[in-house]
Amino acid sequence: MVYCSYGNANRLANKPEYKNILINAAKSLCSRYNATVGSIKSWNRFNSWHGNASYDFPVIIDNMMNLELLFFATKITGDNYYRNIAIKHAETTMQNQFRSDYSSYHVICYDSTTGKVVAKETAQGYADSSTWSRGQAWAIYGFTMTYRETKDPRFLKTAIGLTDYFINNKNLPEDGVPYWDFNANEPGYTPGVKSYANKVMTKYRDASAAAITASGLLELSTYVGGKESEKYKNFAIKMIRSLAGPAYLAKPGTNGDFIIEHCVGSIPHQSEIDVPLVYADYYFLESLIRINRINKGQALIQ
C-alpha cells in the first residue's frame, strides 16, 4: 500500500516528504520483526477456520511484497538494518512457507518465544493443503524482486520453482487466468468448518493473480537466459492478452470504472467474490509498462 503509492510518487516527483513517509513506514514495518522467529509479523492475530484455534504470530505469503519498501529504505538511508530484516524474512519464508513442489502455504503461524512453526493454514485459500492462486502470485513476484535486490541465487531458484508450479499446473485454465485456488472443490482438499468456501461450488477465476504473475514473470524473464527467458516472457504475454480481452477487460463506464473484471478477494470470508480489485488494475498496468520497456530494450526497473 505504501511503496506502490508513495514509492512511485517519489520516483516521479522525488520530494523529501515522500522519502520521509517511506522511511517512517519502513521503521513501522520493522517494529513487527521478531529476531527469534526471523520474520515480520503480519496480522496481530489469526483465527483459524478450524474450531477455536487462534495464533498470535501469523505470517502470510503476501508479506513478501512488503520487502521492497525495506530494500528502498536501506538505499536512501545507508542503514543496512532494513535490508537485513528483508533478507532474513525472505529466508524464513523460503524455509517454511513452501512445499516440496514449490506450492505455497498462505499462513504460517509461529511461536514467538521459540521461533518454531506451530501451524500451516490458509486464510483466503480453499484449504490448508491447497494453493491459493494469489498467494502463489505474491510469492513469484516477491522472490523475483528479492533476487533483484540481493542477486542471491537461492531467491532466483525459488522464484523459478514457484513460477514453474504456476504455469505448468494441470488445473490452470488455457487462458492462463487461474481459478481463485488451484485446488478449489477438488477431492482431498477440505476447507475448515467455519470457512464460507464450504458453501461455494463455483470455481471463480481470480484475474488479480494473473496480473500479478504476469508482471512478475516479465521481470523474471530478464534474470534467466535462453529458452527459459522466452518461456516466461511469452507466458506473461499470454496472460496479459487474456486480461486485455473481452472476458476480463471491462467496458468503459462499467465495473465501477475499474479496468479488470472477475477477481476474488476472499471466498472463505464471503468477501469480494467475482469483483474488481485495485491490485488487479495496478499490476495489469505495470505489466503493460514492463512489456513495453522490454520490447524497446529499456531497463525494466527505473
N, C-alpha and C positions, 0 to 999 in steps of 0.2 A: 504493500500500500504506500510505503514511504519512498522507496527507491524508484519505483516506476513513475511516480508523480514528481517528487522533488529532485530525484536524480536526473530525470530528463529536463526539468526546469533549469537545473544547474548547468547541464550540458549545453543547453540552448542559450541561456542568458548569463550564466556564470556570475551570480550575485553572492556576496558574502552571507547574506541572510539565509540563502538556500543551503549553503555549506554548514552553517550553524545548526539548522534544523536536522540535517542529515547526521551530523556528528552527535547531536543530542539523542537522536533516535537510535544510533548505534550503541551509545552508552546505556540507554534504556534496555535495549535487547540483551546486551552483555550482562545486565543485572540479573537475568534469568538463567545464566550459565551456572552449572554445578560441576566443579572440577572432579568430584568423586565419580559422578555419572559420565562426565566427558561430553555433556550435551546441553543444549539450550532447552529449557522447559517451554512447552507450547502452552496448553491451557492450564489454568490454575487447578482444575480437577476434571477428570474424565469419568463419567458414569457409564459403565458397561451396559451393553444391551442384554447381558445375561444377569437375571436376578437383581441383586442389590449391590453387586461389586462396584467399587469406586477406587480410583487411583489418583494420587496427588502429584505424580511426576510423569505425565504423558508427553511423548514426543511424536509429532506427526510428520509424515514424509514431506508435507508442504513446507516445513521449515527449511529445507534445502534452498528454497528461493530467497530466504532472508539473508543468506551468507554474502550475497553480492554487496549488500549495504556495508557489511563489516570489512570486506576487502577494500571497498572505496574509502572507508574511514581511515584505514591504515595509510592509503596512498596520500591523503590530504593532510594527515596529522604527523606522519612519520612514525607513529606508535604501532609496533607490531602486536600489541595486546589484542586488537580486534581481529587481525588476520590469524593469530594463533588460535583463538577461540573458534573461528570459522573452520579452520583445518581440523581441529580436534572434533568438532561436531560432525563434520563430513566423515571422518574416520570411524566414529562411533556408529553413525548411521550405516556406513558400509559394512560394519561388523554385525549389526543386529537387525537391520530393517529389511533384509532381502533373503529370499530362499535360494536354494542351490541353482535354480533355473533363472535367477535374476528377476523373478516376480517380487512384488513389494508388499509388505505389510503396511497398513495405514498407520496404526498407532502402536508404539512400543512403550510399555509402562515400566518405569524403573523404581527401585528402592533408592531413595535419595541419600540414605545413610551408608549403604554398601555399594551402590552402583550396579547392582545385579538386576537383570531383566526379570520382572515378576509377571508380565502378561504381554501377549501379542494379539491384538484385537483389531477391529475396524470400527470406525465411527460413521463414515459416509459410504463405505462399500457394502457389498451384499452379505458377506460372511467373513469371519476372521481369517479363514484359509483361502479366500478368493482374492482376486486382484482388481482393485478399484482403478478404473482406467485413468482418471485424472491424477490419482496418486502416482501411477506409473509415469505419467507425463511430467509431473513436477520433478520426479527423480531423474528422468532423462535430461531435462533442461538444467536442473540443479547441478548434476555431476559434470555435465558438459561445461557449464560456467565455472565450476570449481577447478576443472582441469585448465581452463583458460587462465585463471588467476594464479595457479601454482605450477603448472606443467608437470605435475606428479603423475606418472604413468598409471598408478593404481586407480586414479579417478577416471582416466580415459578408458581403461579396461572396464570399469564399472558402467560408465555411460554406454559403451558399446554393447555390453551384455544386456542392459536394461532395454536398449533400443531393439536389439535382435529379438528379445522376447515379445516386444510390442508388434513389430512389423511382420513377424513370422507366425503370429498366433493364429491357430486354426479357427478361433472364434471372432477374428477381426473381419468385418464385412468388406466386400470387394472395393467399396469406395474409400476405404481407409479411415472412415469415421467410426470409432468404436462404440459399442454399447456402453452404458454407464459403468458396468462392471464386466470384466471379461468372462466371469463365471456365473452371472446372474441366472437364476432359475435352472441351473444345471444340477443333475444328481450328484450327491456327495458334498454339496455346499449348503449349509443351513444357517440362516440368519438367527441372531439372538431373539429370545422370546419377546422382547419389548420393541424390536425393530419393525417399522412400518413396511420394510421390504418383504415381510411375510405375506402382505396383502396385495403386492403389485406383481401381476403376471406379465405385463407389457415390458418388453425389452427395449427401453428407451435408449436413444443414442445420446452421447454427450459430445457435442461439437466443440466444446471448450477443450476437451482432452486432445482432440485432433489439432486445434490451433496451437496449443502449447507445444505439442510434439513436433509439429511441422517447423516451428521456429527453432526449436532445439536441434532438430535434425540438420537444418541448414548450417548452423554453426558447427555441429559435429562433423559435417562433411568436409569442413576446411581443416580438420585436425587429423584426418586419416587419408590414406593415399589410394590411387588407382581405382579399382573396381568398387571398393568399399565406399569411396567418396562419391562416386556416381550413383551408387545404390541408394545412399542416404539422401542425396540431393533429389534424385528422381522420385523417391517415395514422398518426400516433403512436397514436391510439386504436385504429385497426385492428390495429396490431401488438400492442398491449397485450392486446386481446381475443383475438387468436390465441394469445399466450403463456398467457393465463388459461384457455384452452380445453383440452379433453381431449387434444389432440395433444401439448401441451408441459408442462402443469401436472401435476406428479407427485401421485399419491395419497398421503395421509398414511402414514408408516411405510415408504415405498418410496424409491428413488432416493438412498439414503444420507442421507435426511432433508433433501436439497436440495429447492428449490421447483420449479426448471425443469429439464426434460429436454432431451436432444438438442442438445448443444453440441460444438464441436470445438476442441481446444487447438492441436495442430499435426500435421496429417497427414504433412507431409514428414519429421518426426522420429519418426513412428509413435507418437505420444503423445496421450493424451486424445481418443480418437476416439469420438464419439457418447456423451458422458458429461455429467454435471452439472458446472458450473464456478461458482466462488463469485462471480465478477463478473457472471454472468448473473442470479443471485439479487439481488445488490446493486442493479444498475441497473433491474431489474424493479420492485423495491420503491420505488426512487427515483422511477421513472416514475409509480407509483400515488400517491405523495405529491404529486408535481408536478401531476398532473391534478386531484387533489382540491383543491389550493390554487388552481389556475386557475378551477375551477368555483365556488369560494367567493369569487372576486375578491380573493384574498390575494396578497401578494408571493411570487414564486416562490422567490427566494433569501433566506433568513433572515439 
